[in-house]
Amino acid sequence: MNFSDVLKTLNQASSFELYRMRAAIDKVLHEPCRQMAIYAKLRIGQDIK
């Protein structure tokens, strides 16, 4: 994924389109399988930044 192209596209998007994109990203990030994959990689005492 070319993030420069993504940023160009986002800069041209309307506020409504940006809101819809954020809602879609939030939905994907909060899927249980994604969260479990993240938790599986965390270790006690690990710094999280």
mmCIF entry with sequence, helices, sheets and N, C-alpha, C, O atoms, coordinates in Angstrom:
data_MODEL
# 
_entry.id   MODEL 
# 
_entity.id                         1 
_entity.type                       polymer 
_entity.pdbx_number_of_molecules   1 
# 
_entity_poly.entity_id                      1 
_entity_poly.type                           'polypeptide(L)' 
_entity_poly.nstd_linkage                   no 
_entity_poly.nstd_monomer                   no 
_entity_poly.pdbx_seq_one_letter_code       MNFSDVLKTLNQASSFELYRMRAAIDKVLHEPCRQMAIYAKLRIGQDIK 
_entity_poly.pdbx_seq_one_letter_code_can   MNFSDVLKTLNQASSFELYRMRAAIDKVLHEPCRQMAIYAKLRIGQDIK 
_entity_poly.pdbx_strand_id                 A 
# 
loop_
_entity_poly_seq.entity_id 
_entity_poly_seq.num 
_entity_poly_seq.mon_id 
_entity_poly_seq.hetero 
1 1  MET n 
1 2  ASN n 
1 3  PHE n 
1 4  SER n 
1 5  ASP n 
1 6  VAL n 
1 7  LEU n 
1 8  LYS n 
1 9  THR n 
1 10 LEU n 
1 11 ASN n 
1 12 GLN n 
1 13 ALA n 
1 14 SER n 
1 15 SER n 
1 16 PHE n 
1 17 GLU n 
1 18 LEU n 
1 19 TYR n 
1 20 ARG n 
1 21 MET n 
1 22 ARG n 
1 23 ALA n 
1 24 ALA n 
1 25 ILE n 
1 26 ASP n 
1 27 LYS n 
1 28 VAL n 
1 29 LEU n 
1 30 HIS n 
1 31 GLU n 
1 32 PRO n 
1 33 CYS n 
1 34 ARG n 
1 35 GLN n 
1 36 MET n 
1 37 ALA n 
1 38 ILE n 
1 39 TYR n 
1 40 ALA n 
1 41 LYS n 
1 42 LEU n 
1 43 ARG n 
1 44 ILE n 
1 45 GLY n 
1 46 GLN n 
1 47 ASP n 
1 48 ILE n 
1 49 LYS n 
# 
_struct_asym.id          A 
_struct_asym.entity_id   1 
# 
loop_
_struct_conf.conf_type_id 
_struct_conf.id 
_struct_conf.pdbx_PDB_helix_id 
_struct_conf.beg_label_comp_id 
_struct_conf.beg_label_asym_id 
_struct_conf.beg_label_seq_id 
_struct_conf.pdbx_beg_PDB_ins_code 
_struct_conf.end_label_comp_id 
_struct_conf.end_label_asym_id 
_struct_conf.end_label_seq_id 
_struct_conf.pdbx_end_PDB_ins_code 
_struct_conf.beg_auth_comp_id 
_struct_conf.beg_auth_asym_id 
_struct_conf.beg_auth_seq_id 
_struct_conf.end_auth_comp_id 
_struct_conf.end_auth_asym_id 
_struct_conf.end_auth_seq_id 
_struct_conf.pdbx_PDB_helix_class 
_struct_conf.details 
_struct_conf.pdbx_PDB_helix_length 
HELX_P HELX_P1 AA1 PHE A 3  ? GLN A 12 ? PHE A 3  GLN A 12 1 ? 10 
HELX_P HELX_P2 AA2 SER A 15 ? LEU A 29 ? SER A 15 LEU A 29 1 ? 15 
HELX_P HELX_P3 AA3 PRO A 32 ? LYS A 41 ? PRO A 32 LYS A 41 1 ? 10 
# 
_struct_conf_type.id          HELX_P 
_struct_conf_type.criteria    ? 
_struct_conf_type.reference   ? 
# 
loop_
_atom_site.group_PDB 
_atom_site.id 
_atom_site.type_symbol 
_atom_site.label_atom_id 
_atom_site.label_alt_id 
_atom_site.label_comp_id 
_atom_site.label_asym_id 
_atom_site.label_entity_id 
_atom_site.label_seq_id 
_atom_site.pdbx_PDB_ins_code 
_atom_site.Cartn_x 
_atom_site.Cartn_y 
_atom_site.Cartn_z 
_atom_site.occupancy 
_atom_site.B_iso_or_equiv 
_atom_site.pdbx_formal_charge 
_atom_site.auth_seq_id 
_atom_site.auth_comp_id 
_atom_site.auth_asym_id 
_atom_site.auth_atom_id 
_atom_site.pdbx_PDB_model_num 
ATOM 1   N N  . MET A 1 1  ? 0.853   -1.174  0.000  1.00 0.00 ? 1  MET A N  1 
ATOM 2   C CA . MET A 1 1  ? 0.000   0.000   0.000  1.00 0.00 ? 1  MET A CA 1 
ATOM 3   C C  . MET A 1 1  ? 0.898   1.236   0.000  1.00 0.00 ? 1  MET A C  1 
ATOM 4   O O  . MET A 1 1  ? 1.824   1.338   0.804  1.00 0.00 ? 1  MET A O  1 
ATOM 5   N N  . ASN A 1 2  ? 0.624   2.148   -0.884 1.00 0.00 ? 2  ASN A N  1 
ATOM 6   C CA . ASN A 1 2  ? 1.398   3.374   -0.974 1.00 0.00 ? 2  ASN A CA 1 
ATOM 7   C C  . ASN A 1 2  ? 0.705   4.442   -0.119 1.00 0.00 ? 2  ASN A C  1 
ATOM 8   O O  . ASN A 1 2  ? -0.341  4.969   -0.496 1.00 0.00 ? 2  ASN A O  1 
ATOM 9   N N  . PHE A 1 3  ? 1.300   4.749   1.027  1.00 0.00 ? 3  PHE A N  1 
ATOM 10  C CA . PHE A 1 3  ? 0.658   5.664   1.963  1.00 0.00 ? 3  PHE A CA 1 
ATOM 11  C C  . PHE A 1 3  ? 0.646   7.103   1.466  1.00 0.00 ? 3  PHE A C  1 
ATOM 12  O O  . PHE A 1 3  ? -0.206  7.890   1.878  1.00 0.00 ? 3  PHE A O  1 
ATOM 13  N N  . SER A 1 4  ? 1.574   7.456   0.593  1.00 0.00 ? 4  SER A N  1 
ATOM 14  C CA . SER A 1 4  ? 1.548   8.805   0.006  1.00 0.00 ? 4  SER A CA 1 
ATOM 15  C C  . SER A 1 4  ? 0.280   8.987   -0.822 1.00 0.00 ? 4  SER A C  1 
ATOM 16  O O  . SER A 1 4  ? -0.368  10.031  -0.761 1.00 0.00 ? 4  SER A O  1 
ATOM 17  N N  . ASP A 1 5  ? -0.066  7.962   -1.596 1.00 0.00 ? 5  ASP A N  1 
ATOM 18  C CA . ASP A 1 5  ? -1.298  8.021   -2.390 1.00 0.00 ? 5  ASP A CA 1 
ATOM 19  C C  . ASP A 1 5  ? -2.530  8.049   -1.495 1.00 0.00 ? 5  ASP A C  1 
ATOM 20  O O  . ASP A 1 5  ? -3.496  8.757   -1.777 1.00 0.00 ? 5  ASP A O  1 
ATOM 21  N N  . VAL A 1 6  ? -2.489  7.280   -0.424 1.00 0.00 ? 6  VAL A N  1 
ATOM 22  C CA . VAL A 1 6  ? -3.618  7.257   0.520  1.00 0.00 ? 6  VAL A CA 1 
ATOM 23  C C  . VAL A 1 6  ? -3.809  8.646   1.120  1.00 0.00 ? 6  VAL A C  1 
ATOM 24  O O  . VAL A 1 6  ? -4.936  9.137   1.193  1.00 0.00 ? 6  VAL A O  1 
ATOM 25  N N  . LEU A 1 7  ? -2.727  9.282   1.548  1.00 0.00 ? 7  LEU A N  1 
ATOM 26  C CA . LEU A 1 7  ? -2.831  10.620  2.141  1.00 0.00 ? 7  LEU A CA 1 
ATOM 27  C C  . LEU A 1 7  ? -3.348  11.646  1.138  1.00 0.00 ? 7  LEU A C  1 
ATOM 28  O O  . LEU A 1 7  ? -4.144  12.513  1.498  1.00 0.00 ? 7  LEU A O  1 
ATOM 29  N N  . LYS A 1 8  ? -2.907  11.557  -0.106 1.00 0.00 ? 8  LYS A N  1 
ATOM 30  C CA . LYS A 1 8  ? -3.414  12.468  -1.141 1.00 0.00 ? 8  LYS A CA 1 
ATOM 31  C C  . LYS A 1 8  ? -4.927  12.301  -1.288 1.00 0.00 ? 8  LYS A C  1 
ATOM 32  O O  . LYS A 1 8  ? -5.670  13.279  -1.355 1.00 0.00 ? 8  LYS A O  1 
ATOM 33  N N  . THR A 1 9  ? -5.360  11.056  -1.336 1.00 0.00 ? 9  THR A N  1 
ATOM 34  C CA . THR A 1 9  ? -6.794  10.775  -1.495 1.00 0.00 ? 9  THR A CA 1 
ATOM 35  C C  . THR A 1 9  ? -7.572  11.271  -0.280 1.00 0.00 ? 9  THR A C  1 
ATOM 36  O O  . THR A 1 9  ? -8.640  11.865  -0.430 1.00 0.00 ? 9  THR A O  1 
ATOM 37  N N  . LEU A 1 10 ? -7.047  11.033  0.921  1.00 0.00 ? 10 LEU A N  1 
ATOM 38  C CA . LEU A 1 10 ? -7.741  11.473  2.124  1.00 0.00 ? 10 LEU A CA 1 
ATOM 39  C C  . LEU A 1 10 ? -7.844  12.991  2.191  1.00 0.00 ? 10 LEU A C  1 
ATOM 40  O O  . LEU A 1 10 ? -8.847  13.525  2.663  1.00 0.00 ? 10 LEU A O  1 
ATOM 41  N N  . ASN A 1 11 ? -6.820  13.681  1.726  1.00 0.00 ? 11 ASN A N  1 
ATOM 42  C CA . ASN A 1 11 ? -6.856  15.148  1.727  1.00 0.00 ? 11 ASN A CA 1 
ATOM 43  C C  . ASN A 1 11 ? -7.923  15.695  0.791  1.00 0.00 ? 11 ASN A C  1 
ATOM 44  O O  . ASN A 1 11 ? -8.371  16.829  0.962  1.00 0.00 ? 11 ASN A O  1 
ATOM 45  N N  . GLN A 1 12 ? -8.334  14.910  -0.192 1.00 0.00 ? 12 GLN A N  1 
ATOM 46  C CA . GLN A 1 12 ? -9.371  15.342  -1.130 1.00 0.00 ? 12 GLN A CA 1 
ATOM 47  C C  . GLN A 1 12 ? -10.772 14.886  -0.708 1.00 0.00 ? 12 GLN A C  1 
ATOM 48  O O  . GLN A 1 12 ? -11.763 15.286  -1.319 1.00 0.00 ? 12 GLN A O  1 
ATOM 49  N N  . ALA A 1 13 ? -10.855 14.064  0.318  1.00 0.00 ? 13 ALA A N  1 
ATOM 50  C CA . ALA A 1 13 ? -12.142 13.514  0.748  1.00 0.00 ? 13 ALA A CA 1 
ATOM 51  C C  . ALA A 1 13 ? -12.946 14.536  1.537  1.00 0.00 ? 13 ALA A C  1 
ATOM 52  O O  . ALA A 1 13 ? -12.388 15.423  2.184  1.00 0.00 ? 13 ALA A O  1 
ATOM 53  N N  . SER A 1 14 ? -14.253 14.398  1.471  1.00 0.00 ? 14 SER A N  1 
ATOM 54  C CA . SER A 1 14 ? -15.136 15.261  2.264  1.00 0.00 ? 14 SER A CA 1 
ATOM 55  C C  . SER A 1 14 ? -15.116 14.804  3.726  1.00 0.00 ? 14 SER A C  1 
ATOM 56  O O  . SER A 1 14 ? -14.657 13.705  4.040  1.00 0.00 ? 14 SER A O  1 
ATOM 57  N N  . SER A 1 15 ? -15.612 15.646  4.592  1.00 0.00 ? 15 SER A N  1 
ATOM 58  C CA . SER A 1 15 ? -15.686 15.292  6.007  1.00 0.00 ? 15 SER A CA 1 
ATOM 59  C C  . SER A 1 15 ? -16.543 14.051  6.218  1.00 0.00 ? 15 SER A C  1 
ATOM 60  O O  . SER A 1 15 ? -16.223 13.207  7.055  1.00 0.00 ? 15 SER A O  1 
ATOM 61  N N  . PHE A 1 16 ? -17.626 13.940  5.462  1.00 0.00 ? 16 PHE A N  1 
ATOM 62  C CA . PHE A 1 16 ? -18.498 12.772  5.586  1.00 0.00 ? 16 PHE A CA 1 
ATOM 63  C C  . PHE A 1 16 ? -17.765 11.503  5.155  1.00 0.00 ? 16 PHE A C  1 
ATOM 64  O O  . PHE A 1 16 ? -17.875 10.468  5.811  1.00 0.00 ? 16 PHE A O  1 
ATOM 65  N N  . GLU A 1 17 ? -17.018 11.583  4.050  1.00 0.00 ? 17 GLU A N  1 
ATOM 66  C CA . GLU A 1 17 ? -16.253 10.429  3.594  1.00 0.00 ? 17 GLU A CA 1 
ATOM 67  C C  . GLU A 1 17 ? -15.195 10.030  4.622  1.00 0.00 ? 17 GLU A C  1 
ATOM 68  O O  . GLU A 1 17 ? -14.969 8.841   4.848  1.00 0.00 ? 17 GLU A O  1 
ATOM 69  N N  . LEU A 1 18 ? -14.549 11.011  5.242  1.00 0.00 ? 18 LEU A N  1 
ATOM 70  C CA . LEU A 1 18 ? -13.555 10.716  6.276  1.00 0.00 ? 18 LEU A CA 1 
ATOM 71  C C  . LEU A 1 18 ? -14.201 10.066  7.492  1.00 0.00 ? 18 LEU A C  1 
ATOM 72  O O  . LEU A 1 18 ? -13.634 9.148   8.084  1.00 0.00 ? 18 LEU A O  1 
ATOM 73  N N  . TYR A 1 19 ? -15.380 10.538  7.862  1.00 0.00 ? 19 TYR A N  1 
ATOM 74  C CA . TYR A 1 19 ? -16.103 9.940   8.987  1.00 0.00 ? 19 TYR A CA 1 
ATOM 75  C C  . TYR A 1 19 ? -16.446 8.481   8.692  1.00 0.00 ? 19 TYR A C  1 
ATOM 76  O O  . TYR A 1 19 ? -16.272 7.611   9.545  1.00 0.00 ? 19 TYR A O  1 
ATOM 77  N N  . ARG A 1 20 ? -16.932 8.220   7.481  1.00 0.00 ? 20 ARG A N  1 
ATOM 78  C CA . ARG A 1 20 ? -17.276 6.842   7.098  1.00 0.00 ? 20 ARG A CA 1 
ATOM 79  C C  . ARG A 1 20 ? -16.040 5.954   7.107  1.00 0.00 ? 20 ARG A C  1 
ATOM 80  O O  . ARG A 1 20 ? -16.112 4.800   7.529  1.00 0.00 ? 20 ARG A O  1 
ATOM 81  N N  . MET A 1 21 ? -14.913 6.474   6.649  1.00 0.00 ? 21 MET A N  1 
ATOM 82  C CA . MET A 1 21 ? -13.666 5.711   6.640  1.00 0.00 ? 21 MET A CA 1 
ATOM 83  C C  . MET A 1 21 ? -13.227 5.400   8.067  1.00 0.00 ? 21 MET A C  1 
ATOM 84  O O  . MET A 1 21 ? -12.820 4.277   8.365  1.00 0.00 ? 21 MET A O  1 
ATOM 85  N N  . ARG A 1 22 ? -13.311 6.389   8.943  1.00 0.00 ? 22 ARG A N  1 
ATOM 86  C CA . ARG A 1 22 ? -12.939 6.159   10.342 1.00 0.00 ? 22 ARG A CA 1 
ATOM 87  C C  . ARG A 1 22 ? -13.837 5.114   10.979 1.00 0.00 ? 22 ARG A C  1 
ATOM 88  O O  . ARG A 1 22 ? -13.355 4.255   11.718 1.00 0.00 ? 22 ARG A O  1 
ATOM 89  N N  . ALA A 1 23 ? -15.128 5.173   10.706 1.00 0.00 ? 23 ALA A N  1 
ATOM 90  C CA . ALA A 1 23 ? -16.057 4.181   11.261 1.00 0.00 ? 23 ALA A CA 1 
ATOM 91  C C  . ALA A 1 23 ? -15.712 2.779   10.754 1.00 0.00 ? 23 ALA A C  1 
ATOM 92  O O  . ALA A 1 23 ? -15.765 1.812   11.513 1.00 0.00 ? 23 ALA A O  1 
ATOM 93  N N  . ALA A 1 24 ? -15.361 2.674   9.485  1.00 0.00 ? 24 ALA A N  1 
ATOM 94  C CA . ALA A 1 24 ? -15.009 1.363   8.920  1.00 0.00 ? 24 ALA A CA 1 
ATOM 95  C C  . ALA A 1 24 ? -13.717 0.838   9.539  1.00 0.00 ? 24 ALA A C  1 
ATOM 96  O O  . ALA A 1 24 ? -13.623 -0.348  9.855  1.00 0.00 ? 24 ALA A O  1 
ATOM 97  N N  . ILE A 1 25 ? -12.727 1.701   9.714  1.00 0.00 ? 25 ILE A N  1 
ATOM 98  C CA . ILE A 1 25 ? -11.460 1.289   10.313 1.00 0.00 ? 25 ILE A CA 1 
ATOM 99  C C  . ILE A 1 25 ? -11.678 0.863   11.756 1.00 0.00 ? 25 ILE A C  1 
ATOM 100 O O  . ILE A 1 25 ? -11.144 -0.158  12.188 1.00 0.00 ? 25 ILE A O  1 
ATOM 101 N N  . ASP A 1 26 ? -12.454 1.631   12.501 1.00 0.00 ? 26 ASP A N  1 
ATOM 102 C CA . ASP A 1 26 ? -12.750 1.265   13.895 1.00 0.00 ? 26 ASP A CA 1 
ATOM 103 C C  . ASP A 1 26 ? -13.421 -0.097  13.973 1.00 0.00 ? 26 ASP A C  1 
ATOM 104 O O  . ASP A 1 26 ? -13.102 -0.901  14.849 1.00 0.00 ? 26 ASP A O  1 
ATOM 105 N N  . LYS A 1 27 ? -14.348 -0.357  13.063 1.00 0.00 ? 27 LYS A N  1 
ATOM 106 C CA . LYS A 1 27 ? -15.051 -1.646  13.062 1.00 0.00 ? 27 LYS A CA 1 
ATOM 107 C C  . LYS A 1 27 ? -14.074 -2.795  12.838 1.00 0.00 ? 27 LYS A C  1 
ATOM 108 O O  . LYS A 1 27 ? -14.146 -3.815  13.523 1.00 0.00 ? 27 LYS A O  1 
ATOM 109 N N  . VAL A 1 28 ? -13.168 -2.634  11.887 1.00 0.00 ? 28 VAL A N  1 
ATOM 110 C CA . VAL A 1 28 ? -12.194 -3.687  11.584 1.00 0.00 ? 28 VAL A CA 1 
ATOM 111 C C  . VAL A 1 28 ? -11.231 -3.875  12.748 1.00 0.00 ? 28 VAL A C  1 
ATOM 112 O O  . VAL A 1 28 ? -10.911 -5.007  13.112 1.00 0.00 ? 28 VAL A O  1 
ATOM 113 N N  . LEU A 1 29 ? -10.765 -2.773  13.337 1.00 0.00 ? 29 LEU A N  1 
ATOM 114 C CA . LEU A 1 29 ? -9.806  -2.873  14.441 1.00 0.00 ? 29 LEU A CA 1 
ATOM 115 C C  . LEU A 1 29 ? -10.402 -3.519  15.682 1.00 0.00 ? 29 LEU A C  1 
ATOM 116 O O  . LEU A 1 29 ? -9.675  -4.102  16.487 1.00 0.00 ? 29 LEU A O  1 
ATOM 117 N N  . HIS A 1 30 ? -11.701 -3.424  15.843 1.00 0.00 ? 30 HIS A N  1 
ATOM 118 C CA . HIS A 1 30 ? -12.343 -3.972  17.031 1.00 0.00 ? 30 HIS A CA 1 
ATOM 119 C C  . HIS A 1 30 ? -12.874 -5.397  16.832 1.00 0.00 ? 30 HIS A C  1 
ATOM 120 O O  . HIS A 1 30 ? -13.555 -5.929  17.708 1.00 0.00 ? 30 HIS A O  1 
ATOM 121 N N  . GLU A 1 31 ? -12.573 -6.002  15.711 1.00 0.00 ? 31 GLU A N  1 
ATOM 122 C CA . GLU A 1 31 ? -12.981 -7.392  15.492 1.00 0.00 ? 31 GLU A CA 1 
ATOM 123 C C  . GLU A 1 31 ? -12.225 -8.283  16.480 1.00 0.00 ? 31 GLU A C  1 
ATOM 124 O O  . GLU A 1 31 ? -11.016 -8.129  16.653 1.00 0.00 ? 31 GLU A O  1 
ATOM 125 N N  . PRO A 1 32 ? -12.924 -9.206  17.123 1.00 0.00 ? 32 PRO A N  1 
ATOM 126 C CA . PRO A 1 32 ? -12.292 -10.052 18.135 1.00 0.00 ? 32 PRO A CA 1 
ATOM 127 C C  . PRO A 1 32 ? -11.048 -10.800 17.650 1.00 0.00 ? 32 PRO A C  1 
ATOM 128 O O  . PRO A 1 32 ? -10.086 -10.941 18.405 1.00 0.00 ? 32 PRO A O  1 
ATOM 129 N N  . CYS A 1 33 ? -11.049 -11.279 16.408 1.00 0.00 ? 33 CYS A N  1 
ATOM 130 C CA . CYS A 1 33 ? -9.884  -12.034 15.923 1.00 0.00 ? 33 CYS A CA 1 
ATOM 131 C C  . CYS A 1 33 ? -8.652  -11.141 15.826 1.00 0.00 ? 33 CYS A C  1 
ATOM 132 O O  . CYS A 1 33 ? -7.537  -11.599 16.076 1.00 0.00 ? 33 CYS A O  1 
ATOM 133 N N  . ARG A 1 34 ? -8.838  -9.887  15.468 1.00 0.00 ? 34 ARG A N  1 
ATOM 134 C CA . ARG A 1 34 ? -7.693  -8.954  15.409 1.00 0.00 ? 34 ARG A CA 1 
ATOM 135 C C  . ARG A 1 34 ? -7.196  -8.641  16.814 1.00 0.00 ? 34 ARG A C  1 
ATOM 136 O O  . ARG A 1 34 ? -5.989  -8.599  17.050 1.00 0.00 ? 34 ARG A O  1 
ATOM 137 N N  . GLN A 1 35 ? -8.108  -8.424  17.738 1.00 0.00 ? 35 GLN A N  1 
ATOM 138 C CA . GLN A 1 35 ? -7.706  -8.125  19.111 1.00 0.00 ? 35 GLN A CA 1 
ATOM 139 C C  . GLN A 1 35 ? -6.981  -9.308  19.730 1.00 0.00 ? 35 GLN A C  1 
ATOM 140 O O  . GLN A 1 35 ? -5.984  -9.127  20.430 1.00 0.00 ? 35 GLN A O  1 
ATOM 141 N N  . MET A 1 36 ? -7.465  -10.508 19.484 1.00 0.00 ? 36 MET A N  1 
ATOM 142 C CA . MET A 1 36 ? -6.804  -11.699 20.035 1.00 0.00 ? 36 MET A CA 1 
ATOM 143 C C  . MET A 1 36 ? -5.395  -11.851 19.470 1.00 0.00 ? 36 MET A C  1 
ATOM 144 O O  . MET A 1 36 ? -4.485  -12.259 20.191 1.00 0.00 ? 36 MET A O  1 
ATOM 145 N N  . ALA A 1 37 ? -5.204  -11.533 18.200 1.00 0.00 ? 37 ALA A N  1 
ATOM 146 C CA . ALA A 1 37 ? -3.880  -11.614 17.590 1.00 0.00 ? 37 ALA A CA 1 
ATOM 147 C C  . ALA A 1 37 ? -2.922  -10.611 18.241 1.00 0.00 ? 37 ALA A C  1 
ATOM 148 O O  . ALA A 1 37 ? -1.745  -10.910 18.443 1.00 0.00 ? 37 ALA A O  1 
ATOM 149 N N  . ILE A 1 38 ? -3.423  -9.446  18.561 1.00 0.00 ? 38 ILE A N  1 
ATOM 150 C CA . ILE A 1 38 ? -2.595  -8.438  19.240 1.00 0.00 ? 38 ILE A CA 1 
ATOM 151 C C  . ILE A 1 38 ? -2.264  -8.898  20.649 1.00 0.00 ? 38 ILE A C  1 
ATOM 152 O O  . ILE A 1 38 ? -1.105  -8.850  21.061 1.00 0.00 ? 38 ILE A O  1 
ATOM 153 N N  . TYR A 1 39 ? -3.270  -9.343  21.391 1.00 0.00 ? 39 TYR A N  1 
ATOM 154 C CA . TYR A 1 39 ? -3.047  -9.785  22.770 1.00 0.00 ? 39 TYR A CA 1 
ATOM 155 C C  . TYR A 1 39 ? -2.071  -10.958 22.827 1.00 0.00 ? 39 TYR A C  1 
ATOM 156 O O  . TYR A 1 39 ? -1.296  -11.070 23.778 1.00 0.00 ? 39 TYR A O  1 
ATOM 157 N N  . ALA A 1 40 ? -2.099  -11.830 21.825 1.00 0.00 ? 40 ALA A N  1 
ATOM 158 C CA . ALA A 1 40 ? -1.215  -12.991 21.812 1.00 0.00 ? 40 ALA A CA 1 
ATOM 159 C C  . ALA A 1 40 ? 0.248   -12.595 21.701 1.00 0.00 ? 40 ALA A C  1 
ATOM 160 O O  . ALA A 1 40 ? 1.128   -13.344 22.126 1.00 0.00 ? 40 ALA A O  1 
ATOM 161 N N  . LYS A 1 41 ? 0.515   -11.418 21.131 1.00 0.00 ? 41 LYS A N  1 
ATOM 162 C CA . LYS A 1 41 ? 1.898   -10.969 20.969 1.00 0.00 ? 41 LYS A CA 1 
ATOM 163 C C  . LYS A 1 41 ? 2.403   -10.150 22.150 1.00 0.00 ? 41 LYS A C  1 
ATOM 164 O O  . LYS A 1 41 ? 3.603   -9.893  22.249 1.00 0.00 ? 41 LYS A O  1 
ATOM 165 N N  . LEU A 1 42 ? 1.518   -9.737  23.042 1.00 0.00 ? 42 LEU A N  1 
ATOM 166 C CA . LEU A 1 42 ? 1.913   -8.926  24.201 1.00 0.00 ? 42 LEU A CA 1 
ATOM 167 C C  . LEU A 1 42 ? 2.474   -9.814  25.297 1.00 0.00 ? 42 LEU A C  1 
ATOM 168 O O  . LEU A 1 42 ? 2.032   -10.948 25.479 1.00 0.00 ? 42 LEU A O  1 
ATOM 169 N N  . ARG A 1 43 ? 3.440   -9.297  26.016 1.00 0.00 ? 43 ARG A N  1 
ATOM 170 C CA . ARG A 1 43 ? 4.052   -10.019 27.128 1.00 0.00 ? 43 ARG A CA 1 
ATOM 171 C C  . ARG A 1 43 ? 4.044   -9.128  28.378 1.00 0.00 ? 43 ARG A C  1 
ATOM 172 O O  . ARG A 1 43 ? 4.118   -7.904  28.269 1.00 0.00 ? 43 ARG A O  1 
ATOM 173 N N  . ILE A 1 44 ? 3.954   -9.734  29.543 1.00 0.00 ? 44 ILE A N  1 
ATOM 174 C CA . ILE A 1 44 ? 3.972   -9.002  30.809 1.00 0.00 ? 44 ILE A CA 1 
ATOM 175 C C  . ILE A 1 44 ? 5.263   -8.205  30.903 1.00 0.00 ? 44 ILE A C  1 
ATOM 176 O O  . ILE A 1 44 ? 6.350   -8.735  30.673 1.00 0.00 ? 44 ILE A O  1 
ATOM 177 N N  . GLY A 1 45 ? 5.135   -6.934  31.241 1.00 0.00 ? 45 GLY A N  1 
ATOM 178 C CA . GLY A 1 45 ? 6.287   -6.055  31.381 1.00 0.00 ? 45 GLY A CA 1 
ATOM 179 C C  . GLY A 1 45 ? 6.725   -5.391  30.081 1.00 0.00 ? 45 GLY A C  1 
ATOM 180 O O  . GLY A 1 45 ? 7.639   -4.566  30.079 1.00 0.00 ? 45 GLY A O  1 
ATOM 181 N N  . GLN A 1 46 ? 6.084   -5.744  28.992 1.00 0.00 ? 46 GLN A N  1 
ATOM 182 C CA . GLN A 1 46 ? 6.453   -5.177  27.685 1.00 0.00 ? 46 GLN A CA 1 
ATOM 183 C C  . GLN A 1 46 ? 6.026   -3.721  27.634 1.00 0.00 ? 46 GLN A C  1 
ATOM 184 O O  . GLN A 1 46 ? 4.922   -3.374  28.055 1.00 0.00 ? 46 GLN A O  1 
ATOM 185 N N  . ASP A 1 47 ? 6.916   -2.858  27.109 1.00 0.00 ? 47 ASP A N  1 
ATOM 186 C CA . ASP A 1 47 ? 6.572   -1.461  26.911 1.00 0.00 ? 47 ASP A CA 1 
ATOM 187 C C  . ASP A 1 47 ? 5.666   -1.332  25.706 1.00 0.00 ? 47 ASP A C  1 
ATOM 188 O O  . ASP A 1 47 ? 5.923   -1.920  24.656 1.00 0.00 ? 47 ASP A O  1 
ATOM 189 N N  . ILE A 1 48 ? 4.604   -0.560  25.862 1.00 0.00 ? 48 ILE A N  1 
ATOM 190 C CA . ILE A 1 48 ? 3.673   -0.303  24.767 1.00 0.00 ? 48 ILE A CA 1 
ATOM 191 C C  . ILE A 1 48 ? 3.714   1.180   24.477 1.00 0.00 ? 48 ILE A C  1 
ATOM 192 O O  . ILE A 1 48 ? 3.468   2.008   25.354 1.00 0.00 ? 48 ILE A O  1 
ATOM 193 N N  . LYS A 1 49 ? 4.024   1.501   23.252 1.00 0.00 ? 49 LYS A N  1 
ATOM 194 C CA . LYS A 1 49 ? 4.127   2.927   22.880 1.00 0.00 ? 49 LYS A CA 1 
ATOM 195 C C  . LYS A 1 49 ? 3.140   3.263   21.835 1.00 0.00 ? 49 LYS A C  1 
ATOM 196 O O  . LYS A 1 49 ? 3.073   4.410   21.394 1.00 0.00 ? 49 LYS A O  1 
# 
